[in-house]
Amino acid sequence: MSKKLYIGSLAWATNSDGLKVAFGSFGEIEEAIVITDRETGHSRGFGFVTFQSEEEAEKALEMDGAELDGRRLKVSLARERTERNDNRGGGDRW
């Protein structure tokens, strides 16, 4: 089990503070962050909420399908990031 949740389908207007308020009733939050585009600073429509305990994170899964800022949320356990080797980097192709 993980303490970190993936929050998808966020409204463009939802910010990190709003995410923290929406999930705060489920327990102590270590971090709530909406992921933004590096160049524009606009929301990418998803974020992460990390709780102090796995039990709190499990309770917060109840928010899956709940409405926040006019959008129905998709809430699931966050998966660990894996190495990408899809040849998108620079370098020689020969």
NULUMKE-933099 format. One record per residue (C-alpha): residue in three letters; x, y, z. Coordinates in Angstrom, 2 decimals. Each point is the difference from the previous one (the first is absolute). Layout:
N
{node "ALA", {X, Y, Z}}
...
***
This chain:
94
{node "MET", {0.00, 0.00, 0.00}}
{node "SER", {1.15, 3.54, -0.68}}
{node "LYS", {-0.47, 3.29, 1.84}}
{node "LYS", {-0.07, 1.86, -3.32}}
{node "LEU", {-3.10, 0.41, -2.16}}
{node "TYR", {-0.31, 0.98, -3.64}}
{node "ILE", {-2.79, 2.54, -0.57}}
{node "GLY", {-1.13, 0.27, -3.61}}
{node "SER", {-2.60, 1.95, -1.96}}
{node "LEU", {0.65, 3.22, 1.91}}
{node "ALA", {-1.64, 3.22, -1.12}}
{node "TRP", {2.48, 2.48, -1.46}}
{node "ALA", {-0.84, 2.38, 2.85}}
{node "THR", {0.85, -2.49, 2.77}}
{node "ASN", {3.27, 0.85, 1.74}}
{node "SER", {2.12, -1.76, 2.62}}
{node "ASP", {-1.71, 1.81, 2.88}}
{node "GLY", {-3.43, -1.06, -1.26}}
{node "LEU", {1.18, -3.58, -0.27}}
{node "LYS", {1.26, 0.10, 3.59}}
{node "VAL", {-3.31, 1.38, 1.26}}
{node "ALA", {-2.02, -2.59, -1.94}}
{node "PHE", {1.97, -2.95, 1.44}}
{node "GLY", {0.81, 1.43, 3.45}}
{node "SER", {-2.95, -1.65, 1.72}}
{node "PHE", {1.52, -3.44, -0.60}}
{node "GLY", {3.15, 0.59, 2.05}}
{node "GLU", {3.30, 1.80, 0.33}}
{node "ILE", {1.33, 1.01, -3.41}}
{node "GLU", {3.76, 0.12, -0.57}}
{node "GLU", {-0.29, 1.43, -3.51}}
{node "ALA", {-2.72, 1.00, -2.45}}
{node "ILE", {1.16, 1.11, -3.43}}
{node "VAL", {-1.61, 0.74, -3.34}}
{node "ILE", {2.42, -0.75, -2.83}}
{node "THR", {0.55, 2.94, -2.33}}
{node "ASP", {1.53, 0.44, -3.42}}
{node "ARG", {3.63, 1.15, 0.30}}
{node "GLU", {-0.29, 2.59, -2.74}}
{node "THR", {-3.49, 1.46, 0.55}}
{node "GLY", {-0.55, -0.65, 3.70}}
{node "HIS", {-3.54, -1.21, -0.76}}
{node "SER", {-1.43, -3.09, 1.66}}
{node "ARG", {0.46, -3.28, -1.85}}
{node "GLY", {-3.27, -1.28, 1.51}}
{node "PHE", {1.44, -2.37, 2.59}}
{node "GLY", {1.80, 0.03, 3.30}}
{node "PHE", {1.07, -1.99, 3.03}}
{node "VAL", {-0.95, -0.06, 3.67}}
{node "THR", {2.33, -1.66, 2.52}}
{node "PHE", {-1.35, -0.90, 3.44}}
{node "GLN", {1.94, -0.78, 3.16}}
{node "SER", {-1.42, -3.53, 0.14}}
{node "GLU", {-1.16, -2.70, -2.38}}
{node "GLU", {-3.28, -0.24, 1.92}}
{node "GLU", {-0.79, 3.67, -0.68}}
{node "ALA", {0.81, -0.44, -3.69}}
{node "GLU", {-2.25, -3.05, -0.18}}
{node "LYS", {-2.90, 1.95, 1.51}}
{node "ALA", {0.56, 2.82, -2.50}}
{node "LEU", {-0.57, -2.41, -2.90}}
{node "GLU", {-3.69, 0.69, 0.75}}
{node "MET", {0.50, 3.24, -1.94}}
{node "ASP", {0.11, -1.96, -3.28}}
{node "GLY", {-2.95, 1.33, -1.99}}
{node "ALA", {-0.59, 2.94, 2.36}}
{node "GLU", {-0.41, 3.46, -1.49}}
{node "LEU", {2.55, 2.77, 0.51}}
{node "ASP", {-0.24, 3.35, -1.78}}
{node "GLY", {-2.57, -1.40, -2.42}}
{node "ARG", {1.95, -3.14, -1.02}}
{node "ARG", {-0.33, -3.65, 1.08}}
{node "LEU", {3.30, -1.11, 1.48}}
{node "LYS", {1.90, -3.16, -0.84}}
{node "VAL", {1.81, -1.11, 3.15}}
{node "SER", {2.33, -2.98, 0.23}}
{node "LEU", {3.19, -1.11, 1.68}}
{node "ALA", {3.00, 1.66, -1.62}}
{node "ARG", {2.37, -2.33, -1.80}}
{node "GLU", {3.75, 0.36, 0.25}}
{node "ARG", {1.55, 1.73, -2.96}}
{node "THR", {1.81, -2.40, -2.31}}
{node "GLU", {2.96, 0.65, -2.24}}
{node "ARG", {-1.03, 0.91, -3.53}}
{node "ASN", {2.05, -1.30, -2.85}}
{node "ASP", {-2.06, 1.08, -2.98}}
{node "ASN", {2.81, 1.62, -1.98}}
{node "ARG", {-1.47, 3.49, 0.37}}
{node "GLY", {3.28, 1.51, 1.06}}
{node "GLY", {2.51, 1.69, -2.20}}
{node "GLY", {3.10, -1.63, -1.30}}
{node "ASP", {0.94, -1.87, -3.08}}
{node "ARG", {-2.52, -2.29, -1.62}}
{node "TRP", {2.59, -1.81, -2.11}}
***
